[in-house]
Amino acid sequence: MEDTHPHLVTRNDRKILGLVLILTMTYLIIEVIGGILSNSVSLLSDAGHMVSDVGGISISLIAITLSCRKASPERPFGLIRLEILAALINGILLIIIDIYILYESYIRLFSPREIQSSLMIAVATGGLIINILSALIISKASKRSLNIRSAFIHVLSDALTSVGVIVSGIIIYFTNYYLVDALAGFFIGIMMIPSIYSLLNESLNILLESCPIDVGIPEVKKELMKIKDVKDIHDLHIWSISSGIRALSVHILIDNIKDSSITLKATKQMLVDKFGIHHATLQIEDICEEQTDH
């Protein structure tokens, strides 16, 4: 079967995500050991955050592995939609993580905990390096896959956490002002909200087969009406099958049915060039017959 889906995840994306999973698991082990040795509740709490991240990235990896399976007559798009379901699950995990961060920060406002700042800074710096490396590895793939983007958000949230821990660790080192740890947690939690909302909004939009967020029905209709011989359109529907894979169906009324093949070709090319819609079902109708029927 010819690959007509330029935005589909690839087997190379699976390898990339696998590498990020290994890096994340490695840092998780280091952070647990660092938290125990330093008696730092902050690092151990962040390790709990990392456990959720490992779970989220694992879900993304499993979804990609399944979505790379070949299509069949019964499943013409294979299992590619699993990546959207994985993105939704990851979004829910991120909500739980964010609530935990905000709750833990609230608790620490009233009962600051002593932290060994030197080891805290060292471990958090190592984590930041690994998170930056992971983000660089999957940044390109995250632009074409909502599922990989969910893993990317996990990595970015870890990086934000690491920055917050480093900054608060430095302040604590010089001032012993432990309250700053809670303030940093609030900042991290609030910063995660827009990304989580965007991820959930787009994944739900695709699963509900709504019109893609960046494609407007009026804009598509306007461009369709510009095509030669097109006099009217009706029953226009646009939806996403998966990340970057859009579909459209429409009835097009033209006044020269003999040139329908030319109109059909021009319409399909316009949809690909201007809206990235590669799967279009176009019903060409003679406007004279339509008027006669009514």
Secondary structure, DSSP 8 states (H G I E B T S, - for coil): -----TTS--HHHHHHHHHHHHHHHHHHHHHHHHHHHHT-HHHHHHHHHHHHHHHHHHHHHHHHHHHTS---SS-TTTTTTHHHHHHHHHHHHHHHHHHHHHHHHHHHHHS-----HHHHHHHHHHHHHHHHHHHHHHHHHHTT-HHHHHHHHHHHHHHHHHHHHHHHHHHHHHH--THHHHHHHHHHHHHHHHHHHHHHHHHHHHHTT---TT--HHHHHHHHHTSTTEEEEEEEEEEEEETTEEEEEEEEEES-GGGHHHHHHHHHHHHHHHH-EEEEEEEEEEHHHHHHH-
